[in-house]
Amino acid sequence: MPDTPDQINQGPDLRSRLKPGVKVRVTQQIAARNYAWPSEIVGELVSFSQKQTGSWYAHSRGEKLWLDRMVIKKEDGEVSTLNLDEFSRVEIVDD
């Protein structure tokens, strides 16, 4: 994985527990001028990794921007790919 700061702000312990099959809740928000629009997704973790984008970013590994990406399968079978940022909150859900 590239040398970039963790974007999952709950720390390295959580990162080590994110394995396929774990049930997670991810809360993300879109910031607007005077409010935030939250979104929550709950499902089974399919994969979690850092992926290279097509964007150029100076002084990073391979001169590319790397993002934390998580693939989640929801209970209804829908598969969602999430790009995590510093405002994303990831929790492991106990059944």
MODELLER restraints for C-alpha pairs under 7 A, 6 or more apart:
rsr = mdl.restraints
at = mdl.atoms
rsr.add(forms.Gaussian(group=physical.xy_distance, feature=features.Distance(at['CA:1:A'], at['CA:50:A']), mean=6.60, stdev=0.5))
rsr.add(forms.Gaussian(group=physical.xy_distance, feature=features.Distance(at['CA:2:A'], at['CA:61:A']), mean=6.30, stdev=0.5))
rsr.add(forms.Gaussian(group=physical.xy_distance, feature=features.Distance(at['CA:7:A'], at['CA:68:A']), mean=6.90, stdev=0.5))
rsr.add(forms.Gaussian(group=physical.xy_distance, feature=features.Distance(at['CA:7:A'], at['CA:84:A']), mean=6.81, stdev=0.5))
rsr.add(forms.Gaussian(group=physical.xy_distance, feature=features.Distance(at['CA:7:A'], at['CA:85:A']), mean=5.63, stdev=0.5))
rsr.add(forms.Gaussian(group=physical.xy_distance, feature=features.Distance(at['CA:7:A'], at['CA:86:A']), mean=5.11, stdev=0.5))
rsr.add(forms.Gaussian(group=physical.xy_distance, feature=features.Distance(at['CA:8:A'], at['CA:86:A']), mean=6.65, stdev=0.5))
rsr.add(forms.Gaussian(group=physical.xy_distance, feature=features.Distance(at['CA:8:A'], at['CA:88:A']), mean=6.91, stdev=0.5))
rsr.add(forms.Gaussian(group=physical.xy_distance, feature=features.Distance(at['CA:8:A'], at['CA:89:A']), mean=6.98, stdev=0.5))
rsr.add(forms.Gaussian(group=physical.xy_distance, feature=features.Distance(at['CA:9:A'], at['CA:86:A']), mean=6.66, stdev=0.5))
rsr.add(forms.Gaussian(group=physical.xy_distance, feature=features.Distance(at['CA:19:A'], at['CA:45:A']), mean=6.96, stdev=0.5))
rsr.add(forms.Gaussian(group=physical.xy_distance, feature=features.Distance(at['CA:20:A'], at['CA:45:A']), mean=5.03, stdev=0.5))
rsr.add(forms.Gaussian(group=physical.xy_distance, feature=features.Distance(at['CA:20:A'], at['CA:46:A']), mean=4.92, stdev=0.5))
rsr.add(forms.Gaussian(group=physical.xy_distance, feature=features.Distance(at['CA:20:A'], at['CA:47:A']), mean=5.75, stdev=0.5))
rsr.add(forms.Gaussian(group=physical.xy_distance, feature=features.Distance(at['CA:21:A'], at['CA:44:A']), mean=5.47, stdev=0.5))
rsr.add(forms.Gaussian(group=physical.xy_distance, feature=features.Distance(at['CA:21:A'], at['CA:45:A']), mean=5.32, stdev=0.5))
rsr.add(forms.Gaussian(group=physical.xy_distance, feature=features.Distance(at['CA:21:A'], at['CA:46:A']), mean=6.39, stdev=0.5))
rsr.add(forms.Gaussian(group=physical.xy_distance, feature=features.Distance(at['CA:22:A'], at['CA:44:A']), mean=5.61, stdev=0.5))
rsr.add(forms.Gaussian(group=physical.xy_distance, feature=features.Distance(at['CA:22:A'], at['CA:45:A']), mean=5.45, stdev=0.5))
rsr.add(forms.Gaussian(group=physical.xy_distance, feature=features.Distance(at['CA:23:A'], at['CA:43:A']), mean=5.46, stdev=0.5))
rsr.add(forms.Gaussian(group=physical.xy_distance, feature=features.Distance(at['CA:23:A'], at['CA:44:A']), mean=4.40, stdev=0.5))
rsr.add(forms.Gaussian(group=physical.xy_distance, feature=features.Distance(at['CA:23:A'], at['CA:45:A']), mean=6.04, stdev=0.5))
rsr.add(forms.Gaussian(group=physical.xy_distance, feature=features.Distance(at['CA:23:A'], at['CA:92:A']), mean=6.00, stdev=0.5))
rsr.add(forms.Gaussian(group=physical.xy_distance, feature=features.Distance(at['CA:23:A'], at['CA:93:A']), mean=5.45, stdev=0.5))
rsr.add(forms.Gaussian(group=physical.xy_distance, feature=features.Distance(at['CA:24:A'], at['CA:42:A']), mean=5.70, stdev=0.5))
rsr.add(forms.Gaussian(group=physical.xy_distance, feature=features.Distance(at['CA:24:A'], at['CA:43:A']), mean=5.69, stdev=0.5))
rsr.add(forms.Gaussian(group=physical.xy_distance, feature=features.Distance(at['CA:24:A'], at['CA:44:A']), mean=6.22, stdev=0.5))
rsr.add(forms.Gaussian(group=physical.xy_distance, feature=features.Distance(at['CA:24:A'], at['CA:45:A']), mean=6.52, stdev=0.5))
rsr.add(forms.Gaussian(group=physical.xy_distance, feature=features.Distance(at['CA:24:A'], at['CA:90:A']), mean=6.85, stdev=0.5))
rsr.add(forms.Gaussian(group=physical.xy_distance, feature=features.Distance(at['CA:24:A'], at['CA:91:A']), mean=5.55, stdev=0.5))
rsr.add(forms.Gaussian(group=physical.xy_distance, feature=features.Distance(at['CA:24:A'], at['CA:92:A']), mean=4.48, stdev=0.5))
rsr.add(forms.Gaussian(group=physical.xy_distance, feature=features.Distance(at['CA:24:A'], at['CA:93:A']), mean=5.22, stdev=0.5))
rsr.add(forms.Gaussian(group=physical.xy_distance, feature=features.Distance(at['CA:25:A'], at['CA:40:A']), mean=6.89, stdev=0.5))
rsr.add(forms.Gaussian(group=physical.xy_distance, feature=features.Distance(at['CA:25:A'], at['CA:41:A']), mean=5.68, stdev=0.5))
rsr.add(forms.Gaussian(group=physical.xy_distance, feature=features.Distance(at['CA:25:A'], at['CA:42:A']), mean=4.36, stdev=0.5))
rsr.add(forms.Gaussian(group=physical.xy_distance, feature=features.Distance(at['CA:25:A'], at['CA:43:A']), mean=6.73, stdev=0.5))
rsr.add(forms.Gaussian(group=physical.xy_distance, feature=features.Distance(at['CA:25:A'], at['CA:90:A']), mean=5.85, stdev=0.5))
rsr.add(forms.Gaussian(group=physical.xy_distance, feature=features.Distance(at['CA:25:A'], at['CA:91:A']), mean=5.16, stdev=0.5))
rsr.add(forms.Gaussian(group=physical.xy_distance, feature=features.Distance(at['CA:25:A'], at['CA:92:A']), mean=6.36, stdev=0.5))
rsr.add(forms.Gaussian(group=physical.xy_distance, feature=features.Distance(at['CA:25:A'], at['CA:93:A']), mean=6.42, stdev=0.5))
rsr.add(forms.Gaussian(group=physical.xy_distance, feature=features.Distance(at['CA:26:A'], at['CA:40:A']), mean=5.62, stdev=0.5))
rsr.add(forms.Gaussian(group=physical.xy_distance, feature=features.Distance(at['CA:26:A'], at['CA:41:A']), mean=5.26, stdev=0.5))
rsr.add(forms.Gaussian(group=physical.xy_distance, feature=features.Distance(at['CA:26:A'], at['CA:42:A']), mean=6.42, stdev=0.5))
rsr.add(forms.Gaussian(group=physical.xy_distance, feature=features.Distance(at['CA:26:A'], at['CA:88:A']), mean=6.89, stdev=0.5))
rsr.add(forms.Gaussian(group=physical.xy_distance, feature=features.Distance(at['CA:26:A'], at['CA:89:A']), mean=5.61, stdev=0.5))
rsr.add(forms.Gaussian(group=physical.xy_distance, feature=features.Distance(at['CA:26:A'], at['CA:90:A']), mean=4.60, stdev=0.5))
rsr.add(forms.Gaussian(group=physical.xy_distance, feature=features.Distance(at['CA:26:A'], at['CA:91:A']), mean=6.44, stdev=0.5))
rsr.add(forms.Gaussian(group=physical.xy_distance, feature=features.Distance(at['CA:27:A'], at['CA:38:A']), mean=6.89, stdev=0.5))
rsr.add(forms.Gaussian(group=physical.xy_distance, feature=features.Distance(at['CA:27:A'], at['CA:39:A']), mean=5.67, stdev=0.5))
rsr.add(forms.Gaussian(group=physical.xy_distance, feature=features.Distance(at['CA:27:A'], at['CA:40:A']), mean=4.41, stdev=0.5))
rsr.add(forms.Gaussian(group=physical.xy_distance, feature=features.Distance(at['CA:27:A'], at['CA:41:A']), mean=6.54, stdev=0.5))
rsr.add(forms.Gaussian(group=physical.xy_distance, feature=features.Distance(at['CA:27:A'], at['CA:88:A']), mean=5.78, stdev=0.5))
rsr.add(forms.Gaussian(group=physical.xy_distance, feature=features.Distance(at['CA:27:A'], at['CA:89:A']), mean=5.09, stdev=0.5))
rsr.add(forms.Gaussian(group=physical.xy_distance, feature=features.Distance(at['CA:27:A'], at['CA:90:A']), mean=6.59, stdev=0.5))
rsr.add(forms.Gaussian(group=physical.xy_distance, feature=features.Distance(at['CA:28:A'], at['CA:38:A']), mean=5.74, stdev=0.5))
rsr.add(forms.Gaussian(group=physical.xy_distance, feature=features.Distance(at['CA:28:A'], at['CA:39:A']), mean=5.31, stdev=0.5))
rsr.add(forms.Gaussian(group=physical.xy_distance, feature=features.Distance(at['CA:28:A'], at['CA:40:A']), mean=6.44, stdev=0.5))
rsr.add(forms.Gaussian(group=physical.xy_distance, feature=features.Distance(at['CA:28:A'], at['CA:87:A']), mean=6.48, stdev=0.5))
rsr.add(forms.Gaussian(group=physical.xy_distance, feature=features.Distance(at['CA:28:A'], at['CA:88:A']), mean=4.69, stdev=0.5))
rsr.add(forms.Gaussian(group=physical.xy_distance, feature=features.Distance(at['CA:28:A'], at['CA:89:A']), mean=6.50, stdev=0.5))
rsr.add(forms.Gaussian(group=physical.xy_distance, feature=features.Distance(at['CA:29:A'], at['CA:36:A']), mean=6.09, stdev=0.5))
rsr.add(forms.Gaussian(group=physical.xy_distance, feature=features.Distance(at['CA:29:A'], at['CA:37:A']), mean=5.29, stdev=0.5))
rsr.add(forms.Gaussian(group=physical.xy_distance, feature=features.Distance(at['CA:29:A'], at['CA:38:A']), mean=4.19, stdev=0.5))
rsr.add(forms.Gaussian(group=physical.xy_distance, feature=features.Distance(at['CA:29:A'], at['CA:39:A']), mean=5.95, stdev=0.5))
rsr.add(forms.Gaussian(group=physical.xy_distance, feature=features.Distance(at['CA:29:A'], at['CA:87:A']), mean=6.96, stdev=0.5))
rsr.add(forms.Gaussian(group=physical.xy_distance, feature=features.Distance(at['CA:30:A'], at['CA:36:A']), mean=5.63, stdev=0.5))
rsr.add(forms.Gaussian(group=physical.xy_distance, feature=features.Distance(at['CA:30:A'], at['CA:37:A']), mean=5.04, stdev=0.5))
rsr.add(forms.Gaussian(group=physical.xy_distance, feature=features.Distance(at['CA:30:A'], at['CA:38:A']), mean=6.46, stdev=0.5))
rsr.add(forms.Gaussian(group=physical.xy_distance, feature=features.Distance(at['CA:31:A'], at['CA:37:A']), mean=6.39, stdev=0.5))
rsr.add(forms.Gaussian(group=physical.xy_distance, feature=features.Distance(at['CA:42:A'], at['CA:74:A']), mean=6.32, stdev=0.5))
rsr.add(forms.Gaussian(group=physical.xy_distance, feature=features.Distance(at['CA:43:A'], at['CA:72:A']), mean=5.67, stdev=0.5))
rsr.add(forms.Gaussian(group=physical.xy_distance, feature=features.Distance(at['CA:43:A'], at['CA:73:A']), mean=5.31, stdev=0.5))
rsr.add(forms.Gaussian(group=physical.xy_distance, feature=features.Distance(at['CA:43:A'], at['CA:74:A']), mean=4.24, stdev=0.5))
rsr.add(forms.Gaussian(group=physical.xy_distance, feature=features.Distance(at['CA:43:A'], at['CA:75:A']), mean=6.18, stdev=0.5))
rsr.add(forms.Gaussian(group=physical.xy_distance, feature=features.Distance(at['CA:44:A'], at['CA:72:A']), mean=5.46, stdev=0.5))
rsr.add(forms.Gaussian(group=physical.xy_distance, feature=features.Distance(at['CA:44:A'], at['CA:73:A']), mean=5.15, stdev=0.5))
rsr.add(forms.Gaussian(group=physical.xy_distance, feature=features.Distance(at['CA:44:A'], at['CA:74:A']), mean=6.36, stdev=0.5))
rsr.add(forms.Gaussian(group=physical.xy_distance, feature=features.Distance(at['CA:45:A'], at['CA:71:A']), mean=6.21, stdev=0.5))
rsr.add(forms.Gaussian(group=physical.xy_distance, feature=features.Distance(at['CA:45:A'], at['CA:72:A']), mean=4.68, stdev=0.5))
rsr.add(forms.Gaussian(group=physical.xy_distance, feature=features.Distance(at['CA:45:A'], at['CA:73:A']), mean=6.50, stdev=0.5))
rsr.add(forms.Gaussian(group=physical.xy_distance, feature=features.Distance(at['CA:46:A'], at['CA:71:A']), mean=5.29, stdev=0.5))
rsr.add(forms.Gaussian(group=physical.xy_distance, feature=features.Distance(at['CA:46:A'], at['CA:72:A']), mean=5.37, stdev=0.5))
rsr.add(forms.Gaussian(group=physical.xy_distance, feature=features.Distance(at['CA:46:A'], at['CA:73:A']), mean=6.53, stdev=0.5))
rsr.add(forms.Gaussian(group=physical.xy_distance, feature=features.Distance(at['CA:47:A'], at['CA:70:A']), mean=5.74, stdev=0.5))
rsr.add(forms.Gaussian(group=physical.xy_distance, feature=features.Distance(at['CA:47:A'], at['CA:71:A']), mean=5.18, stdev=0.5))
rsr.add(forms.Gaussian(group=physical.xy_distance, feature=features.Distance(at['CA:48:A'], at['CA:69:A']), mean=5.78, stdev=0.5))
rsr.add(forms.Gaussian(group=physical.xy_distance, feature=features.Distance(at['CA:48:A'], at['CA:70:A']), mean=4.45, stdev=0.5))
rsr.add(forms.Gaussian(group=physical.xy_distance, feature=features.Distance(at['CA:48:A'], at['CA:71:A']), mean=6.47, stdev=0.5))
rsr.add(forms.Gaussian(group=physical.xy_distance, feature=features.Distance(at['CA:49:A'], at['CA:68:A']), mean=5.78, stdev=0.5))
rsr.add(forms.Gaussian(group=physical.xy_distance, feature=features.Distance(at['CA:49:A'], at['CA:69:A']), mean=5.56, stdev=0.5))
rsr.add(forms.Gaussian(group=physical.xy_distance, feature=features.Distance(at['CA:49:A'], at['CA:70:A']), mean=6.67, stdev=0.5))
rsr.add(forms.Gaussian(group=physical.xy_distance, feature=features.Distance(at['CA:50:A'], at['CA:66:A']), mean=6.14, stdev=0.5))
rsr.add(forms.Gaussian(group=physical.xy_distance, feature=features.Distance(at['CA:50:A'], at['CA:67:A']), mean=5.30, stdev=0.5))
rsr.add(forms.Gaussian(group=physical.xy_distance, feature=features.Distance(at['CA:50:A'], at['CA:68:A']), mean=4.39, stdev=0.5))
rsr.add(forms.Gaussian(group=physical.xy_distance, feature=features.Distance(at['CA:50:A'], at['CA:69:A']), mean=5.81, stdev=0.5))
rsr.add(forms.Gaussian(group=physical.xy_distance, feature=features.Distance(at['CA:51:A'], at['CA:66:A']), mean=5.48, stdev=0.5))
rsr.add(forms.Gaussian(group=physical.xy_distance, feature=features.Distance(at['CA:51:A'], at['CA:67:A']), mean=5.52, stdev=0.5))
rsr.add(forms.Gaussian(group=physical.xy_distance, feature=features.Distance(at['CA:51:A'], at['CA:68:A']), mean=6.49, stdev=0.5))
rsr.add(forms.Gaussian(group=physical.xy_distance, feature=features.Distance(at['CA:51:A'], at['CA:69:A']), mean=6.57, stdev=0.5))
rsr.add(forms.Gaussian(group=physical.xy_distance, feature=features.Distance(at['CA:52:A'], at['CA:64:A']), mean=6.51, stdev=0.5))
rsr.add(forms.Gaussian(group=physical.xy_distance, feature=features.Distance(at['CA:52:A'], at['CA:65:A']), mean=6.00, stdev=0.5))
rsr.add(forms.Gaussian(group=physical.xy_distance, feature=features.Distance(at['CA:52:A'], at['CA:66:A']), mean=4.51, stdev=0.5))
rsr.add(forms.Gaussian(group=physical.xy_distance, feature=features.Distance(at['CA:52:A'], at['CA:67:A']), mean=6.55, stdev=0.5))
rsr.add(forms.Gaussian(group=physical.xy_distance, feature=features.Distance(at['CA:53:A'], at['CA:64:A']), mean=6.54, stdev=0.5))
rsr.add(forms.Gaussian(group=physical.xy_distance, feature=features.Distance(at['CA:53:A'], at['CA:65:A']), mean=5.60, stdev=0.5))
rsr.add(forms.Gaussian(group=physical.xy_distance, feature=features.Distance(at['CA:53:A'], at['CA:66:A']), mean=5.98, stdev=0.5))
rsr.add(forms.Gaussian(group=physical.xy_distance, feature=features.Distance(at['CA:54:A'], at['CA:64:A']), mean=6.85, stdev=0.5))
rsr.add(forms.Gaussian(group=physical.xy_distance, feature=features.Distance(at['CA:55:A'], at['CA:64:A']), mean=5.89, stdev=0.5))
rsr.add(forms.Gaussian(group=physical.xy_distance, feature=features.Distance(at['CA:55:A'], at['CA:65:A']), mean=5.72, stdev=0.5))
rsr.add(forms.Gaussian(group=physical.xy_distance, feature=features.Distance(at['CA:56:A'], at['CA:63:A']), mean=5.98, stdev=0.5))
rsr.add(forms.Gaussian(group=physical.xy_distance, feature=features.Distance(at['CA:56:A'], at['CA:64:A']), mean=4.69, stdev=0.5))
rsr.add(forms.Gaussian(group=physical.xy_distance, feature=features.Distance(at['CA:56:A'], at['CA:65:A']), mean=6.07, stdev=0.5))
rsr.add(forms.Gaussian(group=physical.xy_distance, feature=features.Distance(at['CA:57:A'], at['CA:63:A']), mean=5.44, stdev=0.5))
rsr.add(forms.Gaussian(group=physical.xy_distance, feature=features.Distance(at['CA:57:A'], at['CA:64:A']), mean=4.95, stdev=0.5))
rsr.add(forms.Gaussian(group=physical.xy_distance, feature=features.Distance(at['CA:57:A'], at['CA:65:A']), mean=5.22, stdev=0.5))
rsr.add(forms.Gaussian(group=physical.xy_distance, feature=features.Distance(at['CA:67:A'], at['CA:83:A']), mean=6.58, stdev=0.5))
rsr.add(forms.Gaussian(group=physical.xy_distance, feature=features.Distance(at['CA:67:A'], at['CA:84:A']), mean=6.99, stdev=0.5))
rsr.add(forms.Gaussian(group=physical.xy_distance, feature=features.Distance(at['CA:68:A'], at['CA:83:A']), mean=5.96, stdev=0.5))
rsr.add(forms.Gaussian(group=physical.xy_distance, feature=features.Distance(at['CA:68:A'], at['CA:84:A']), mean=5.39, stdev=0.5))
rsr.add(forms.Gaussian(group=physical.xy_distance, feature=features.Distance(at['CA:69:A'], at['CA:81:A']), mean=6.85, stdev=0.5))
rsr.add(forms.Gaussian(group=physical.xy_distance, feature=features.Distance(at['CA:69:A'], at['CA:82:A']), mean=5.59, stdev=0.5))
rsr.add(forms.Gaussian(group=physical.xy_distance, feature=features.Distance(at['CA:69:A'], at['CA:83:A']), mean=4.74, stdev=0.5))
rsr.add(forms.Gaussian(group=physical.xy_distance, feature=features.Distance(at['CA:69:A'], at['CA:84:A']), mean=6.06, stdev=0.5))
rsr.add(forms.Gaussian(group=physical.xy_distance, feature=features.Distance(at['CA:70:A'], at['CA:81:A']), mean=5.72, stdev=0.5))
rsr.add(forms.Gaussian(group=physical.xy_distance, feature=features.Distance(at['CA:70:A'], at['CA:82:A']), mean=5.14, stdev=0.5))
rsr.add(forms.Gaussian(group=physical.xy_distance, feature=features.Distance(at['CA:70:A'], at['CA:83:A']), mean=6.64, stdev=0.5))
rsr.add(forms.Gaussian(group=physical.xy_distance, feature=features.Distance(at['CA:71:A'], at['CA:79:A']), mean=6.91, stdev=0.5))
rsr.add(forms.Gaussian(group=physical.xy_distance, feature=features.Distance(at['CA:71:A'], at['CA:80:A']), mean=5.65, stdev=0.5))
rsr.add(forms.Gaussian(group=physical.xy_distance, feature=features.Distance(at['CA:71:A'], at['CA:81:A']), mean=4.44, stdev=0.5))
rsr.add(forms.Gaussian(group=physical.xy_distance, feature=features.Distance(at['CA:71:A'], at['CA:82:A']), mean=6.25, stdev=0.5))
rsr.add(forms.Gaussian(group=physical.xy_distance, feature=features.Distance(at['CA:72:A'], at['CA:79:A']), mean=5.67, stdev=0.5))
rsr.add(forms.Gaussian(group=physical.xy_distance, feature=features.Distance(at['CA:72:A'], at['CA:80:A']), mean=5.30, stdev=0.5))
rsr.add(forms.Gaussian(group=physical.xy_distance, feature=features.Distance(at['CA:72:A'], at['CA:81:A']), mean=6.49, stdev=0.5))
rsr.add(forms.Gaussian(group=physical.xy_distance, feature=features.Distance(at['CA:73:A'], at['CA:79:A']), mean=4.42, stdev=0.5))
rsr.add(forms.Gaussian(group=physical.xy_distance, feature=features.Distance(at['CA:73:A'], at['CA:80:A']), mean=6.42, stdev=0.5))
